Amino acid sequence: MSTAGGNKRGSVLVGQTFRKILLQAGWRPFAVVSVDTDRDLASGWLFPDPDADMADPLLKQLGIQAADRRRACYITVRTDLLK
């Protein structure tokens, strides 16, 4: 890991570290791009299952539109949601 030059204190650029996130229909791949250690948030690419995750409450709560729940989308979530 390397700290990103110019980023606020507590932000870490991690490249692409693969984790998983639990959605209503099961675990999905999540490619972490950056982590805000001060706020315990991770941003990255979620790879949802197009059919199973269309009605996922977490994705709806994050404001991810229906069309975006059918393909990889960039989201920010609490780090405790990742495995």
Helices and strands as residue ranges (DSSP letters): E 2-3, E 11-23, E 26-36, E 41-46, H 57-61, G 66-70, E 73-78, G 79-81
